[in-house]
Amino acid sequence: MWSLADQGVASLGSFLTHVLLARALPPSEYGAYVLILGVVLFLNSIHASLVSYPLLVYGAKADAQSLRRMCGACLAATVALQLPLGLAAAGAAWVMGRGWLAPLVIAVVLCWQVQETTRRALMAHLLHRQAIWGDALGYLGQGALIWILIRQDRLSLEAALAMMALTSAAAAALQTHQLAPMRVGWLEARSLGVRFWALGRWILVGNLAAVLNLQAFPWVLARFRGLATAGAFQAALNLLGVTHPVMLSVGNLLVPVAAQSGRPGPISPSVRRYATGGALAVAPYFALLMAWPGAALAALYGPASPYAELRGPLRILVVSYLFQYPAQVLSALLNGLGDSRSDSQAQTAGAAGAILVGLPLAARFGVGGAAAGVSLVNALRAGCAFWRLRKIAT
């Protein structure tokens, strides 16, 4: 329950931020925000592959003091990574024709990744009860500050990015105080880096493939259909964000549980309980969106919003999430068991579907085509991950 509450806080804050910005910003500005968010999430996925995901797996097997030392080394690695990641963030802002946003995007990337490092360290020992305070400060605080800016008629894309960096920094400071990371010497850090690379390199390949599985769709929509269409795609996705507390908390639980088991084989009662419970929790909401998509869109954005007409794409995105949930569960199991290579193969299968079918659909048919493309990607991911898990378990 603490895992669900913690992820609920994080997902609720992100959800509120996305919805508030969608309601307050012009469609083209919201589309620009969506593209920037995609860049940030892509850079965060590189950090997750090499730092925070291996920390979650190896930290689950470490004692308290070893976890603190491991976290200290990971924070140092996070700062070191900012040189290439910061250059990439600045380059993306320049490509978008918004080079003046580069310092803010770099600040968001750095602060978010530092907080994600401390957050994952707490999760490694299932300390979700402690992590929730920093996550509330970071994610709910972000939404609250943006709401205040809207009330004061001072919201802009620049101000929203500044609030994201500020609240992530505050959350990272609190969770660092809770965890008290320890400094480590060069030899210990190097040894740890070798272990992290051995596990994380295949996650990195999978996460790079995952860029095509979702984050490439808004860029294709912006290129062929305009920034407003990219914003509309995210606006439809926002309604599915309600399920993220359940879906992500299940994944956060399954990684350390699988890591502690140390071997594949018959599904354990804990794994089955978490996975089944999550599926039962999200199923009624999926049914609601399928039955009344127009009412859900109007309730979130207002009946006069241009996003209220996204009924068809929303239904297709619900189908995509019916595949995404098992894909995420299977991905967590594979990574927890240390078989990140199999997970990267599943992600690569999805990327192949995106390149061959999904992205062309988005370019040709707009938001509906992008929704269909994401559904295909998630179906391929789930099918490939299931096949790989069965293979290593027999």
Secondary structure as UniProt FT lines:
FT   HELIX           2..24
FT   HELIX           27..47
FT   HELIX           48..52
FT   HELIX           53..59
FT   TURN            60..61
FT   HELIX           64..95
FT   TURN            96..97
FT   HELIX           99..101
FT   HELIX           102..124
FT   TURN            125..126
FT   HELIX           128..135
FT   HELIX           136..140
FT   HELIX           141..151
FT   TURN            152..153
FT   HELIX           157..179
FT   HELIX           186..210
FT   HELIX           211..215
FT   HELIX           216..225
FT   HELIX           227..240
FT   HELIX           241..243
FT   HELIX           244..261
FT   HELIX           269..291
FT   HELIX           293..301
FT   TURN            303..304
FT   HELIX           306..309
FT   HELIX           311..336
FT   TURN            337..338
FT   HELIX           340..353
FT   HELIX           354..358
FT   HELIX           359..365
FT   HELIX           367..393
//
